[in-house]
Amino acid sequence: MEIVFMRNLRIIFVISMLMALTVFFSRCFNGNSLTGIDPRGDQYAGANACMSCHQSECSSYTHSNHYRTSSSVNGQRLKQLIASSSKEPFYFSDSSHVSVEENDNAFFQSSFSADRRTASEKFDIAFGSGEKAQTYGYWKDDQLYQLPLTWYASMHAWANSPGFSPRHARYERTIGVRCFECHASYANRVVQQTGALTTVEALDKASIVYGIDCERCHGPALQHVKYQQENPSAKTAKYIVPIRSLTRQQQLDICAVCHSGNDREPQWSLFAFAPGDTLSHFYFPDFGSGAGEPDVHGKQVQLLQASRCFIKTAMTCTTCHSPHMPEDKDNRPTGFAAKCMDCHQGSSHAIDVLKDNEQKKRDFNLVGANCIDCHMPLQTSKTIYFNNGIGVKNIPYLVRTHKIGIYK
């Protein structure tokens, strides 16, 4: 009897251990990305969960400017930028200056006046991919502030951060959640009352999802991921909105979340926008005149919509841009020119230009004109501008217009 009892006890023990191990390894396999532990809420899987089925898209996307549009500061990347830049301090018109310094593998922007250090703050967060520029923030408790110098790619040099005074270094401009709504996938804020009529915006550092990740454009995907893993043979994606199933305006709205400017006041957080939503519903009604040309920085959608190419066709942003692929900076004009030829194969002007380019390349090894430089030229932004500090001279910030037209 005792032997039978001991045998049953061992069987119960083994079964219990197997059940415990099953639960344990199930959790290890799924990880946080499949338990809904995401700062955005329990409907989000986390971008890592997309890798198993979409490895090619995920691998290429991590090299794109969208993915790199914000990050915690990468010391190695920052070292490369500093090494490629002038080592001279940046001077302001009041004779003070800011130097970029390294201390214990951390980097600081330190200001000096009459050889006396007046401020020094650490590089904590980078905004911008660095293709055109990269600006930085530093934490002070749960407040984020912009550092006085921005790295400017076209000059491989430091410039006064956009809109800052050329007279002296400035450290007190706060970076709010509105900046993250276009440069990140999520950041949680808490509005704290500081007085009878005053408030301050506190940011939760741990909640920040840097860069534009899969679910920022495709929407919350936890239910989709669970279904596809439980049904690996299923050929039709469920619980996720296929972008191509959306109307033209709905597709444009996804891009317009970040590429239609930030001069309208949102009544709802733009982090809540999901594919299929109507973007205009997220803003307070705009009763302004709307006069004036949209700026080339941040208003690409409005400029595209004013183009004849857009009006006469069914094109969207993804007609020319592949959202999952990084664009080769050196070969970008040629690649986009090929997109133009998809619609303009019958254009005698386009054909003549291509023939002329081929001859210049063959006879003189010269690069000829291309569709983009002529019909979507670089223009100076009126809303983002830098200056050279002591010279009080504005440095043009050039962005390619998306209003396709005849300029010359």
C-alpha positions in Angstrom: 0.0 0.0 0.0 2.8 2.4 0.9 4.6 1.5 -2.3 1.5 2.4 -4.4 1.1 5.6 -2.4 4.8 6.6 -3.0 4.5 5.7 -6.7 1.3 7.9 -7.0 3.1 10.7 -5.2 6.0 10.6 -7.6 3.6 10.6 -10.6 1.8 13.7 -9.1 5.1 15.4 -8.5 6.3 14.7 -12.1 3.0 16.0 -13.6 3.2 19.1 -11.4 6.7 19.8 -12.5 5.8 19.3 -16.1 2.9 21.7 -15.8 5.1 24.3 -14.1 7.8 24.0 -16.8 5.2 24.3 -19.5 3.9 27.6 -18.0 7.5 28.8 -17.4 8.7 28.1 -21.0 5.5 29.4 -22.4 6.1 32.7 -20.7 9.8 32.7 -21.8 8.8 32.1 -25.4 6.1 34.7 -25.4 8.0 37.3 -23.4 6.6 40.7 -22.5 5.6 41.4 -26.1 2.8 38.7 -25.9 1.5 39.4 -22.4 0.4 42.9 -23.2 3.1 44.6 -21.0 3.6 47.6 -23.1 3.5 51.3 -21.9 0.8 52.0 -24.6 -1.7 49.6 -23.1 -2.7 45.9 -23.1 -3.6 45.8 -26.8 0.0 46.3 -27.9 2.4 43.5 -28.6 5.7 45.4 -28.9 7.7 45.6 -32.2 9.8 42.6 -31.3 6.7 40.4 -31.7 6.5 41.3 -35.4 10.0 39.8 -36.1 9.0 36.1 -36.3 6.7 36.6 -39.3 8.0 39.8 -40.8 11.8 39.4 -40.4 12.7 41.0 -43.7 10.6 44.1 -43.2 11.7 44.5 -39.6 15.4 44.1 -40.5 15.4 46.7 -43.2 13.1 49.1 -41.3 15.6 49.4 -38.4 17.9 51.2 -40.8 15.3 53.7 -41.9 15.0 57.4 -40.8 11.6 56.8 -39.3 12.9 54.2 -37.0 15.9 56.4 -36.0 13.9 59.6 -35.5 14.5 59.5 -31.8 16.6 57.5 -29.4 18.4 57.4 -26.1 21.8 58.8 -26.8 24.2 56.3 -28.4 27.7 57.1 -27.2 29.4 55.5 -30.2 27.2 57.3 -32.7 27.8 60.6 -30.9 31.5 60.0 -30.9 31.4 59.7 -34.7 29.5 63.0 -35.1 31.9 64.8 -32.8 34.9 63.4 -34.6 33.5 64.6 -37.9 32.8 68.1 -36.6 34.9 71.1 -35.8 36.5 71.0 -32.3 36.2 74.7 -31.9 33.8 76.0 -29.3 30.5 77.6 -30.5 30.5 81.3 -29.7 27.5 83.6 -29.1 27.3 87.3 -29.6 27.8 88.0 -25.9 31.2 86.3 -26.1 30.1 83.2 -24.2 30.6 79.9 -25.8 29.5 76.2 -25.6 31.8 73.2 -25.9 31.0 69.6 -26.4 32.8 67.6 -23.7 33.3 63.9 -22.8 33.5 62.8 -19.2 33.5 59.1 -18.1 32.0 57.9 -21.4 29.2 60.5 -21.2 28.9 63.7 -23.3 27.9 67.1 -22.1 27.2 70.6 -23.6 29.0 73.0 -21.3 28.7 76.8 -21.5 31.4 79.2 -20.4 31.5 83.0 -19.9 34.8 84.7 -19.2 36.4 81.3 -18.8 33.9 80.4 -16.1 31.7 77.4 -16.5 28.1 78.6 -16.2 26.2 75.4 -17.1 26.8 71.8 -18.2 24.1 69.3 -19.1 24.4 65.7 -20.4 23.2 64.4 -23.8 20.3 62.1 -22.9 18.0 61.9 -25.8 18.5 62.5 -29.6 15.8 63.8 -31.9 16.1 63.4 -35.6 17.8 60.6 -37.7 20.9 62.7 -38.3 20.4 62.8 -42.1 19.8 66.5 -42.0 20.2 67.4 -38.3 20.1 66.0 -34.9 19.1 67.9 -31.7 19.3 66.8 -28.1 17.6 66.9 -24.8 18.6 66.4 -21.2 16.6 65.2 -18.2 16.1 67.2 -15.0 13.9 65.0 -12.8 10.8 64.3 -15.0 11.3 67.4 -17.2 13.1 67.2 -20.6 14.9 70.3 -21.9 16.6 71.0 -25.2 20.4 71.5 -25.3 21.7 74.7 -26.9 23.6 73.1 -29.8 22.3 70.9 -32.7 24.4 68.9 -35.1 23.9 70.1 -38.6 24.6 67.5 -41.3 25.3 69.6 -44.4 28.1 71.4 -42.6 29.3 68.5 -40.3 29.2 71.1 -37.6 27.3 72.3 -34.5 24.8 75.1 -34.9 22.6 77.0 -32.4 19.5 74.9 -31.9 16.5 75.9 -34.1 14.9 79.2 -33.0 17.3 79.8 -30.1 18.7 83.3 -29.5 22.2 84.0 -31.1 23.0 86.2 -28.1 23.6 83.5 -25.4 23.4 79.8 -24.7 19.9 78.6 -23.7 19.1 75.5 -21.6 15.6 76.2 -20.4 13.4 75.3 -23.4 11.2 72.4 -22.4 10.5 69.5 -24.7 6.9 68.4 -24.3 4.9 65.3 -25.3 3.9 67.1 -28.6 7.4 66.6 -29.9 7.3 62.9 -29.1 4.0 62.6 -31.0 6.0 62.9 -34.2 9.4 61.7 -33.1 8.4 58.6 -31.1 5.8 55.9 -30.8 4.8 56.8 -27.2 5.5 58.9 -24.2 3.2 59.2 -21.2 2.7 62.6 -19.6 1.2 63.7 -16.3 0.0 67.3 -16.0 0.8 68.6 -12.5 -0.8 71.6 -10.9 1.9 74.1 -9.8 -0.4 77.0 -8.9 -3.9 78.4 -9.1 -3.6 79.0 -12.8 -0.4 77.1 -13.7 0.5 73.6 -14.6 3.7 71.7 -15.6 4.0 68.6 -17.9 5.9 65.7 -16.4 7.1 62.9 -18.6 7.5 59.3 -17.6 11.0 58.3 -18.9 10.2 54.6 -18.6 7.2 54.9 -20.9 9.0 56.2 -23.9 8.9 54.0 -27.0 11.6 55.6 -29.2 11.4 56.0 -33.0 8.4 55.1 -35.1 7.8 51.4 -34.6 5.5 48.9 -36.3 2.4 49.6 -34.2 2.6 53.3 -34.6 1.6 52.9 -38.2 -0.2 49.6 -38.2 -2.0 50.0 -34.9 -2.1 47.8 -31.8 -1.2 44.2 -32.7 -1.4 41.9 -29.6 -4.6 40.1 -30.7 -3.2 39.8 -34.3 0.1 38.3 -33.0 -1.6 35.8 -30.7 -4.0 34.6 -33.4 -1.2 34.2 -36.1 1.0 32.3 -33.6 -1.9 30.0 -32.6 -2.9 29.5 -36.3 0.4 29.4 -38.2 -1.2 28.0 -41.3 -3.7 30.9 -41.6 -3.0 32.8 -44.8 -5.2 35.8 -44.1 -4.1 38.2 -41.5 -6.7 38.8 -38.7 -7.1 41.5 -36.1 -4.9 43.9 -38.0 -5.9 46.5 -40.6 -4.3 45.9 -44.0 -3.1 49.4 -45.1 -4.0 48.7 -48.8 -7.6 48.0 -47.7 -8.0 51.6 -46.5 -9.3 54.5 -48.6 -6.9 56.9 -50.2 -7.6 59.5 -47.5 -7.2 57.0 -44.7 -3.8 56.0 -46.0 -2.8 59.6 -46.3 -4.0 60.3 -42.7 -1.5 57.7 -41.4 1.4 59.7 -42.8 -0.2 63.1 -42.0 -0.1 62.3 -38.3 3.5 63.5 -38.5 3.8 65.1 -41.9 1.0 67.7 -41.9 2.6 70.2 -39.4 2.1 70.9 -35.7 0.4 74.3 -35.9 -3.1 72.9 -35.0 -4.0 72.1 -31.5 -5.0 68.4 -30.9 -7.9 67.7 -28.7 -6.9 64.0 -28.4 -3.4 62.5 -28.1 -2.1 61.6 -31.6 -0.6 58.5 -30.0 -4.2 57.2 -30.0 -4.5 57.4 -33.8 -4.9 54.0 -35.5 -5.2 53.1 -39.2 -8.8 53.8 -40.4 -9.3 56.7 -38.0 -10.0 60.2 -39.4 -7.2 62.5 -38.4 -9.2 65.7 -38.5 -11.3 64.4 -35.6 -8.2 64.5 -33.4 -7.9 68.3 -33.7 -10.0 71.2 -32.6 -11.9 72.8 -35.5 -9.7 75.2 -37.4 -11.5 78.5 -38.2 -8.4 80.3 -39.5 -8.1 81.5 -43.1 -5.5 78.8 -44.0 -3.8 81.3 -46.3 -0.1 80.9 -47.2 2.0 78.2 -48.7 2.6 75.2 -46.4 6.2 75.0 -45.2 8.4 72.4 -46.6 9.3 71.2 -43.1 6.5 69.0 -41.7 3.8 69.8 -44.2 4.6 67.3 -47.0 1.1 66.0 -47.2 -0.5 69.4 -47.9 2.2 70.2 -50.5 1.6 66.8 -52.2 -2.1 67.4 -52.3 -1.6 70.7 -54.1 0.3 68.9 -56.9 -1.2 68.1 -60.3 0.4 64.6 -60.1 -1.7 64.0 -57.0 -4.9 65.7 -58.3 -4.8 63.8 -61.6 -4.0 60.4 -60.2 -4.7 58.1 -57.3 -1.2 58.3 -55.8 -0.5 58.3 -52.1 2.7 58.7 -50.1 3.6 55.0 -50.7 3.5 55.4 -54.4 7.0 56.8 -54.2 8.1 55.9 -50.6 8.5 52.3 -49.5 7.9 52.6 -45.7 9.8 49.5 -44.7 12.9 50.2 -46.7 15.7 52.7 -45.9 16.3 55.1 -48.8 19.8 55.2 -50.3 20.8 58.9 -49.9 23.3 58.8 -52.8 20.9 57.1 -55.3 17.7 58.6 -54.1 17.1 61.1 -57.0 17.7 58.3 -59.5 15.3 56.0 -57.6 12.6 58.6 -57.4 13.1 59.5 -61.1 12.3 55.9 -61.9 9.0 56.3 -60.0 8.2 59.4 -62.1 8.7 57.4 -65.3 6.1 54.9 -64.2 3.5 57.5 -65.1 5.5 59.7 -67.6 6.8 57.1 -70.0 5.0 58.8 -72.9 6.5 62.3 -72.1 8.8 63.5 -74.8 10.4 65.8 -72.3 11.2 63.0 -69.9 12.5 60.8 -72.7 14.8 63.6 -74.0 16.2 64.2 -70.6 17.0 60.6 -70.0 18.7 60.3 -73.4 20.7 63.5 -72.7 21.7 62.1 -69.3 22.9 58.8 -70.8 25.0 60.7 -73.3 26.6 62.9 -70.6 27.3 59.8 -68.6 28.8 58.0 -71.6 30.8 60.8 -73.1 31.9 62.9 -70.1 31.1 60.7 -67.0 28.8 63.5 -65.8 25.6 63.2 -63.7 22.8 64.9 -65.6 19.6 66.5 -64.4 16.9 64.4 -62.8 13.2 64.8 -62.3 13.4 65.4 -58.5 15.9 68.3 -58.5 13.9 70.1 -61.1 10.3 69.3 -60.1 10.7 68.9 -56.3 13.6 71.2 -55.5 15.2 71.8 -52.2 13.7 74.9 -50.5 14.5 76.8 -47.3 12.1 76.1 -44.4 10.5 79.2 -42.8 9.7 77.4 -39.6 13.0 75.7 -38.8 16.1 77.8 -38.9 19.5 77.8 -37.3 22.1 80.5 -36.8 25.8 80.7 -36.4 25.7 82.4 -33.1 28.4 85.1 -33.0 27.7 86.1 -36.6 23.9 86.3 -36.0 23.6 84.8 -39.5 20.8 82.4 -40.3 21.8 79.1 -41.8 19.2 77.8 -44.4 17.6 74.5 -43.5 16.9 72.9 -46.9 14.0 70.4 -47.3 12.7 68.9 -50.6 9.3 70.3 -51.4 6.6 67.8 -52.1 4.6 70.1 -54.3 5.5 68.6 -57.6 5.5 71.3 -60.3 7.5 73.2 -62.9 10.0 75.5 -61.2 12.5 76.2 -64.0 
